[in-house]
């Protein structure tokens, strides 16, 4: 029984820390992340609310890893909306973040 618990904890640690759970689409690779001060002349297309797990088996995930994954999800959503720029409009709360989507080109 101890061996199974140890293996489970090792698997959780590997999954939560090493590999990204979210991959960008090909279209999302062309979406930039900007600040509000950088979107002069851009057209707002809408808003995307994205979320990831903030805990895995009662272990909190790192803020940095969640931020990276949420940004990727925001870029994916923008690409689906035919946008080319996202701006974070909220902080991360319980694994969720809001992005405004713009077309600037």
C-alpha positions as a Markdown table, in Angstrom:
| # | Residue | x | y | z |
|---|---|---|---|---|
| 1 | Unk | 0.0 | 0.0 | 0.0 |
| 2 | Unk | 2.8 | 2.4 | 0.8 |
| 3 | Unk | 4.4 | 1.7 | -2.5 |
| 4 | Unk | 1.2 | 2.7 | -4.4 |
| 5 | Unk | 0.8 | 5.9 | -2.4 |
| 6 | Unk | 4.4 | 6.9 | -3.2 |
| 7 | Unk | 4.0 | 6.2 | -6.9 |
| 8 | Unk | 0.8 | 8.3 | -6.9 |
| 9 | Unk | 2.6 | 11.2 | -5.3 |
| 10 | Unk | 5.5 | 11.0 | -7.7 |
| 11 | Unk | 3.1 | 10.9 | -10.7 |
| 12 | Unk | 1.2 | 13.9 | -9.5 |
| 13 | Unk | 4.5 | 15.8 | -9.0 |
| 14 | Unk | 5.7 | 15.0 | -12.5 |
| 15 | Unk | 2.3 | 15.9 | -14.1 |
| 16 | Unk | 1.9 | 19.1 | -12.2 |
| 17 | Unk | 5.4 | 20.5 | -12.7 |
| 18 | Unk | 7.0 | 19.3 | -15.9 |
| 19 | Unk | 4.9 | 19.1 | -18.9 |
| 20 | Unk | 2.4 | 21.7 | -20.2 |
| 21 | Unk | -1.2 | 20.6 | -20.2 |
| 22 | Unk | -2.2 | 23.2 | -22.7 |
| 23 | Unk | -0.8 | 23.5 | -26.2 |
| 24 | Unk | -1.2 | 26.5 | -28.5 |
| 25 | Unk | -3.0 | 26.0 | -31.8 |
| 26 | Unk | -1.1 | 26.9 | -35.0 |
| 27 | Unk | -3.2 | 30.0 | -35.3 |
| 28 | Unk | -2.6 | 31.0 | -31.7 |
| 29 | Unk | 1.1 | 31.2 | -32.3 |
| 30 | Unk | 0.4 | 34.5 | -34.1 |
| 31 | Unk | -1.6 | 36.0 | -31.2 |
| 32 | Unk | 0.4 | 38.5 | -29.1 |
| 33 | Unk | -0.1 | 39.3 | -25.4 |
| 34 | Unk | -0.3 | 43.0 | -24.8 |
| 35 | Unk | -1.1 | 45.6 | -22.2 |
| 36 | Unk | -4.1 | 48.0 | -22.4 |
| 37 | Unk | -1.6 | 50.9 | -23.2 |
| 38 | Unk | -0.5 | 49.0 | -26.4 |
| 39 | Unk | -3.8 | 48.5 | -28.2 |
| 40 | Unk | -4.4 | 52.0 | -29.7 |
| 41 | Unk | -6.1 | 51.6 | -33.0 |
| 42 | Unk | -7.2 | 48.0 | -32.3 |
| 43 | Unk | -10.8 | 46.7 | -32.6 |
| 44 | Unk | -12.2 | 44.9 | -29.6 |
| 45 | Unk | -13.7 | 41.6 | -30.7 |
| 46 | Unk | -14.9 | 40.3 | -27.3 |
| 47 | Unk | -13.9 | 38.6 | -24.1 |
| 48 | Unk | -12.6 | 35.2 | -23.3 |
| 49 | Unk | -12.8 | 33.6 | -19.9 |
| 50 | Unk | -10.4 | 30.7 | -19.6 |
| 51 | Unk | -9.6 | 28.3 | -16.7 |
| 52 | Unk | -7.3 | 25.5 | -15.7 |
| 53 | Unk | -7.0 | 23.3 | -12.6 |
| 54 | Unk | -5.6 | 25.3 | -9.7 |
| 55 | Unk | -5.0 | 22.1 | -7.6 |
| 56 | Unk | -4.1 | 18.5 | -8.4 |
| 57 | Unk | -5.1 | 16.1 | -5.7 |
| 58 | Unk | -5.2 | 18.8 | -3.0 |
| 59 | Unk | -1.8 | 20.2 | -4.1 |
| 60 | Unk | -1.8 | 23.8 | -5.3 |
| 61 | Unk | -0.3 | 24.4 | -8.7 |
| 62 | Unk | 2.3 | 27.1 | -9.2 |
| 63 | Unk | 1.0 | 30.6 | -10.2 |
| 64 | Unk | 3.6 | 30.7 | -12.9 |
| 65 | Unk | 2.5 | 27.5 | -14.5 |
| 66 | Unk | -1.2 | 28.4 | -14.3 |
| 67 | Unk | -0.4 | 31.8 | -15.8 |
| 68 | Unk | 1.5 | 30.2 | -18.7 |
| 69 | Unk | -1.4 | 27.8 | -19.4 |
| 70 | Unk | -4.1 | 30.5 | -19.1 |
| 71 | Unk | -2.2 | 32.7 | -21.5 |
| 72 | Unk | -2.1 | 29.9 | -24.0 |
| 73 | Unk | -5.8 | 29.2 | -23.6 |
| 74 | Unk | -6.4 | 33.0 | -24.1 |
| 75 | Unk | -4.4 | 33.0 | -27.3 |
| 76 | Unk | -6.2 | 29.9 | -28.5 |
| 77 | Unk | -9.6 | 31.6 | -27.8 |
| 78 | Unk | -8.5 | 34.8 | -29.6 |
| 79 | Unk | -7.4 | 32.8 | -32.7 |
| 80 | Unk | -10.9 | 31.2 | -32.8 |
| 81 | Unk | -12.4 | 34.7 | -32.6 |
| 82 | Unk | -10.1 | 35.9 | -35.5 |
| 83 | Unk | -8.2 | 38.1 | -33.1 |
| 84 | Unk | -4.5 | 38.7 | -33.0 |
| 85 | Unk | -4.0 | 40.3 | -29.6 |
| 86 | Unk | -5.1 | 39.6 | -26.0 |
| 87 | Unk | -5.0 | 41.7 | -22.9 |
| 88 | Unk | -5.4 | 40.2 | -19.4 |
| 89 | Unk | -8.3 | 41.9 | -17.7 |
| 90 | Unk | -8.2 | 40.1 | -14.4 |
| 91 | Unk | -5.8 | 38.3 | -12.1 |
| 92 | Unk | -5.9 | 34.6 | -11.7 |
| 93 | Unk | -8.7 | 33.6 | -9.3 |
| 94 | Unk | -9.2 | 29.9 | -8.6 |
| 95 | Unk | -7.5 | 28.9 | -11.9 |
| 96 | Unk | -9.6 | 31.3 | -14.0 |
| 97 | Unk | -8.6 | 34.5 | -15.9 |
| 98 | Unk | -10.4 | 36.9 | -18.2 |
| 99 | Unk | -8.8 | 38.3 | -21.4 |
| 100 | Unk | -10.1 | 40.9 | -23.9 |
| 101 | Unk | -9.6 | 39.9 | -27.5 |
| 102 | Unk | -8.6 | 42.5 | -30.2 |
| 103 | Unk | -7.7 | 42.7 | -33.9 |
| 104 | Unk | -4.9 | 45.1 | -34.3 |
| 105 | Unk | -3.5 | 44.3 | -37.8 |
